[in-house]
C-alpha cells in the first residue's frame, strides 16, 4: 500500500502548500526574514524599547458549518485573524505575525484557497504577516466537507503601555462599540434555533434583515484595532465580548468589590439577535451570556475621558457604569 491508499496524497498536499505560500506572501512585511517554505518562521522584532510579547489562540467554531452550508469560506479566514487581533488589543498590544492550523479529512483546494485568501486579506489590513502554519490531512477524522480552523497571533506592547484593569474605580464609564453580528460565538445555539427548531435555511429571507440568513450569519468578526489602538492611553480596561457574553468577559476584568451595571436599552441589537431569541424562546440572561448582543467590545474609561473616546469612535455609546459591589455584572 501507499500513503495515498490511506487517504493522504502527498502531491496534492505539496500543491496546496504552494498555493498557501503564494497567498501568504501577499501579507509579508519587511520584518519577515525567512521564506514561507522554511520549517520555521523568522521575524525581526524592532521599534519597541521594552517590549512584552502577547499571544492569542482561537478558533472559528461551528460558524464553519454555516460557511459549508453557504459554500462561502473567505469570511471565516477574516474572522479568525480579527478575533485574535481583538484579543491582544485588550492588553494594549499590536499584532506582529499570524499562523494558522487547518485540518481536513480530504483537502478541497477551492475551500482552502478561499480560507487563506480571507486570512491574508485581514493580515494585510493589520500589517500583520501570515508567516506559516499547518495544513493537516486526517482521513476519516471529519465528515467529507468539514474542516477545522484555528489561528495563532503574536503581538507586542511596550511594558509601560500595558492596559491594567486594576485601575478601574467606581464611577468609571462603560463604552460599547457595535458588533457586525454574531462574530464567532454562539453559533451552536443559533444553528439549533434557526436551522433546527425553526427549520429555516441559509437562503431564507427574514423580515428586518436585508440579506439572506446565511450571509447575515457569515458577517465577518469586526476588528476594533484601528478604532481603539490610537486611544489606548485613555482607556483603563477593554473587554472583547466573545464566548461568555457580557457576564464572563467583563467580570474577568473587575477588581475585588467592584461591579458594573449595563443598561441594555442604551443600544439596539441587530434583528438577528431578536430572531434567535424569539424563535428559540431563549431567556434574556442566556442571550447576554451567550452572544455579544450587538456590542463587540467594551471600553472602561474614567468619566473625564469618556467624551473624548465617544467622539473618536463612530457608533460608540455609553452603556453602563462601574459601581461598588460584589455582584459582578448586571444587565438591566
N, C-alpha and C positions, 0 to 999 in steps of 0.2 A: 504494500500500500504506500501511497504518497500522502503528504500533508494535505494536498488538495482533496483527496478522498475523504478526509476527516472534516472537510468544510472550510479549510483555510487555504486560499490561493495567494501565495507569496507574490506572484507577478502583479495581481490586482492590488495587493497591499502597497507594493512599491510605487505603482502608478498613482495611487491615492495620496501617498506621501509627497510626491512631486507636485500634485495639484495643491495640496495644503501649503507646501513651501512657497509656491508661486503667489498664493493669496496672502500668506503671512508676510511676505517681503513688502507688500504694499503698505504695511503699517510700520515698517522699520524706521528707526531714528538713529542719529549719529552715535548714541550711547551703546548700540548693539555692535559688538566687535567680533561676533562669530557668525558663521553661516547657519541657516536653519537645519541643514543636513547633519550637523555635528551631533555627538552623543549628549552633549550638554550645551547650555547657552551662556555666553559671556556678555555681561552688561557692565559698562563703566559707570560707577556712581560718582557724580560730581555735582558741584553747585550748592552743596549744603555744608555748613560749618560743623555742626554737631548732630548728624542725622540719627534718627531712630527708625528702624525698619518696621513696617506694619504689614501684616499678611492677612489674607482673606481667602476662604474656600467656600464655594456654594454650588448648588445645582439648580436646575430649572424645574425639577419635579414633574408632576403629571400634566403640566402645561404642554409637555411634549406630545401627549396623547391628542390634544386639540390640534397641534401642528400636523400630526399624522392624518387626522380626520380631514383637515383642510388641504393637505398636500402642499403646505407652505412652511418652510423651515428657516428662512433667513432671519425672522424676527427673534427666534429663540436664541440665536447667536448673539444678537444685540442684548437680549435680556441678561445673559449670564455675565457679560462684561459690565454692564451698567449696575447690576446688583452688587457686584464686588466693589466697584468704584464707590458706590454709596456707603458701603460698609466701612471702608477705611476712611472715608470722609468724616465719619462721626468722631474720629480721633484727630482730625485736622490734617490728615495725610493726603498727598497727591500720588497718583499711580506712577509706577516705574515700568513694570512689564507684566505681561499676562501669559499664562499657559492654560491648556485645555486638556480634557480627557473625554474622548468619545468612544463608546463601546457599542458594537453591533453583533448580532448573530451572523448576519450576512450583509456585508457593506453594500450600500447603494450610492454610487458615485454622485448622482444628482442631488441626493439629500445631503451628503457630506459637504459637497461644494457650496450648497446654499447656507448651511450652518456656518461654515468657516467664513464665507463672504460677510455674513452678518457680524461675526466676531471681529473680523478685520476692519469693517466699517466703524464699529463702536470704538475699537482701539485707536484708529486714526483720529477720531473726534476727541480723544483724550491724550493724544501724543504719547500713547502707551503701546509699544510694540508687542505683537504676538510673537514670542520668541521660540516657542516649542510646545510640546505636549505629547499625547499618546493616543493613537487610534488602535483600539483593541478589537480583534475579530474573535468572537466567542461563540462558536456553533452550538445551537441548542439552548443558549442562555436566555435569549429574548424571543418573543414571537417575531415572525419574519420581518415585519416592518417597524418594529420597536427599536429604540436605542436609548442610551443614557448620555447625558451631557453634564459635565462638571467643569468649573473654572477655578483657577488659582491666580491670585493677584498679589504682587508685592509692591508696596508703596513706601514712602518715607515722609517723615515730618521732622522739622527742627525740634530738638528737645524742649526749647523754650516756648514752642507754639503748640505743644500737645494740649488738646482740649481736656480739661479736668472737671468732671461733673461735681466734684466735692465743693465747688464754689457756689453751687445752687443754694439760694436763700428764699425764704417766704417772701412773696411779693413779686418774684420774677414772673415773666410773661412767657406763655407758650404760643409760638407762632407756627401755623401749619402751612405747608406748601402742597398744592394739589397733586394728586397722582394722575397717571394716564389711564388708569383702570385697575384691574386686579393685580397688576405687576406679575409676580411669580409665586404668589401664595394663595392657598385656599382652593386650589383647583380640584382637589378630590371631592370636596363638598359641593363646589359649583357644578361639576360634571354630574354628580349624583342627583342633584336637584334638576338641572336643566335637561340633561340627556336621559336620565333615568326616570325620575318621578313625573316630570312634565312632558317627556317624550318629544322634546324639541330636537332640531338638528343644527349643525353648524351653518346650514343655509337658511335657517329660519329668519324671518324679519319680525321684529318685535316693536310695538308702538313705543316711541320715545327714543329709540336707538336708530341712528341714521344708516348704519352699515349692517351687514349680516351678523348673526350672533357669533359665528366663528371668528370673523375679523375683529369684532369688539373684544373678544376674549384674548386675541393674539396681539393686542396693542402692546408695543414694547415697554418694558420696565423703564420708567423715566430715570435719566441721570440728573442729579442735582449739583454736580460738581461745578459747572460754570457759574451757577447762580450763587452758591454758598461759599465756595472757597475764598473769593475775594473779601468775604465778611468774617472770616474765621476769628479775627482778633476781637470782634464784638459779640461773640457767642460763647455762652457758658457750657452748653451741652447740646448734643444732637442725637435724636432717636430716628433710626431708619425703621419705618413701620412695615415689618415683614411678618414672618410666621409668629403668631402670638398676639398680633394686632396691637392695639393701644396699650392694653393692660401689661403685657410682658415686656414690650420693647421700651416703654417709658419707665416702668417700675425699676428696671435694672440700673437706671441712672441715678435714682433718688438716694440721697444720703439718709442716715438714720433719723427718724422722727420728722421726715419731710415727705409731703404728699402733693398731689396736684388734682385739680378739678378741671375737667374738659367739658365744654358746653357744645353738644352735638348740633344745636340749632345755629351755631356760628358759621356753618358752611352747609352746602347742599351736595350730598354724594351723587355720583353719576347714576343714571337709571339702572345700570346693570346690577348694582347692589340691591336696589329695591326689588328688582325682578327676582333675584335669588332668594331674598328674604320672604317675599310673598308666596312664591311658588313652593318653597320648601318649608314654609311656616317656621322659619329659623328664629329663635329667640333673639331679642335685640342684643343682649350681652354676648351671645355667641357670635353674632355678626362682628361686633367690635373686638372680640377675642381672636377672630379668625382672619378677617380681611382688613385692608387699610381704610376702607370706607370713604375713599376719595382724598385722603391725606397721606402722601407717601413719605413725608419727612417732617419732623417736628423740631423746631429750634427753641431752646430755652435761653432767654436773654434778660438782662436787667431792665427795669421799667424805663430808665433813661435812654436806652439804646433801641427800644422797640420800634419807634417811629422811623429811625434811620434804616433798620433792617426791612421793615414793611415797604418803605418807599423804593428800595433797591431790588425787590423780588416781586415780579409781576404775579398777581394772583394770590400772594401770601396774605394771611389774615390771622388776627388774634383768635385763638380757640380755647384759651384757658389760662389758669394761673397756678402758681406754686403756693401752698399753704402749709402750716404746721399740722402734723398729724401722723398717724401710723397706718392709715387705711390704704396707702399706696396710690392707686389711680382710680378716680371716679369719673364716669361718663354720665352726665345728667342732661 
